[in-house]
Amino acid sequence: MTQEFVIGIARNAFYTILLVSAPVLVVSIVVGLIISIFQAATSINEMTLTFVPKIIAIGVVLILMLPFMMQKFISFAQYIFNIIPTLR
């Protein structure tokens, strides 16, 4: 097992994590930004106002993106299981 091999596995793992977490993070940031702009425009300083819309938006994104996320996890797991016999 060479250093390049281990770095390749780590790179694939980080890439998979990035692809799976990106939709949730982007939606969370966008919803938070929209709510912050709304709070600044209306002078409403309620801290709990951001939680409910974020939770709803993240729940919707998770439901819609779950097949994509599972496919990425399954393909990464298959990749790992396929390279196990080649390890020495």
N, C-alpha and C positions, 0 to 999 in steps of 0.2 A: 504494500500500500504506500503510494508515494504522496508527497506533500500536495502535488497538483490534484490528485484524486480526492483527497480530503477537502481541499479548498473548493473543488467542483461540487461535492455533495453539500457543503455549507452554503455555497452560492445558490444552489437549487432550493435548499430549504428556506433561505431568506427571501428568494424570489417568490416562492409559493406563499409564504406568510404575507408578503407585501400584496400579492394579488388578492388574497382572501380577505385581508383586513382593510384594504383601500376603500371599497364601497361604503362600509360602515363609518369609517373615519371621515370620509368626504361629506357624507350626509350629515353627520354630527356637527362638523365645522360649519357647513352652510346653514343649517337650521339655527345653530347658536349665533351666527353672524346676523341672520335676519331678525332674530328675536332681540339681539343687542341693539340693532338699528331701531327697531320698534320701541324698545324701552327708552332709548335716548330721545326719540322724537316725541314721545308722550310723557316723559318724565316719570314713568312708573319704575320704581326701584325695587320691585319685588324679586328676590333672589330665587324663589321657587318657581317662577314663571317659566324658566328655561327648561326645567326637568321634564314636565309632562309632554310638551311637543317633541323634545329630543327622544324620549322613550318611545313615543308613538312612531316617529319617523324611523328610528333604528329598528323597531319591531317589523315595520313594513318592509324595510330593506332586507332584513334577515329572511323574512318569508319569501320575498321575490328572488333573492340571490342564493338561497340555500342550495339549489341544484348545481349552480356554477361552483360554489365553494366546495361542495362534496366531490364534484368531479376533479377539482384541482387536488384535493387531499388524496383521493383514490389514485390518481395518476402518479403523485409523488410516492405514495406507499408502494405501488407497483414497481416504480423505478428502484426504490430501495431494495425490495424483495428480489428483483431481477439481478442486482449487482452483488447480492450476498454470496452466491456461489463463486464469484470471481475473486473474492477476498482471500488472501493467504497470509 
